[in-house]
Amino acid sequence: MEAYVMDAFSAQIFGGNQAGVVLPDRELSDALMQQIAGEFKHSETAFVRVESDGSVTLRYFTPAGEVDLCGHATIACFVLLRQLNKIGDGIHTAHTKAAELSIEVSGDTVWMEMAPPQILRTLDSCGVDELYSAYGLEISDKPDGMEPKIVSTGLADIMMPVKDHDTLLRAVQNEPLVTELSRRYDCTGVHMFCLGDDCTAYCSNFAPLYDIPEECATGTSNGALTYYLSGYGVVREDEENVFIQGEHMHRPSEIRSRLTVKNGEPSVLIGGRAAMSLSCDLRI
């Protein structure tokens, strides 16, 4: 069966966040998909099926287990399907375990509608102390007026504000502690950010609970950040936002977002491009 590696949220190979994409030629068991994801060793590998009605079904596996949604892998899948002429430009429906999503394909750019945004929890003072110490930081490294919150647009992450770019880059993760915090709060990981001058925000994303010490581009997390920042007036309706992520990893990525209102409710779109870096036959 056909298998690919796509560099998502980048226009060139060796940038952005890598995702495995598999186009199965038959039904695969969960155990086999898990083994394939372990073979690829990327943060997520997506398994894609184009249905007879033109919609697309996606499942996502990390090396450690299945997740309900992955933004960068979704962008990668739809860019690939467009390149292979399996779909055309326009609006497509994506079936995921998190939600049924609307995907807009326009040439080499894909915009995906995230699951409905939700603020699930604001961390209390003890939780805030523990969170910042897990990165070798002090409470004084938190900007005034912004509090860490658990937010979801399909996957829940702790939004962790820091006061400036230097603080973001000097943070060092205590993986066992962040793993424990993620398990305790029932979330994927931590999305650390600072506001930017030439972009909406600079970000670092950590998910050690899923064997991902750090990711260089995360669509779901920046979707959640878009909604979080709208509560502070940083993000406004129908404006395009730009998030830069992955500097720690020397793979800077550019993730775009838009906040809209759909049927009277807030909706977040995540956009980006992807480049194919590897094409192969998977022999099973």
Helices and strands as residue ranges (DSSP letters): E 2-8, E 17-23, H 30-40, E 45-50, E 56-61, E 66-67, H 71-83, E 90-95, E 100-106, E 109-113, E 118-122, H 125-133, G 139-141, E 149-152, E 156-161, H 165-170, H 175-184, E 189-195, E 201-207, G 208-210, E 212-215, H 219-230, E 240-245, G 247-249, E 253-262, E 265-272, E 274-281
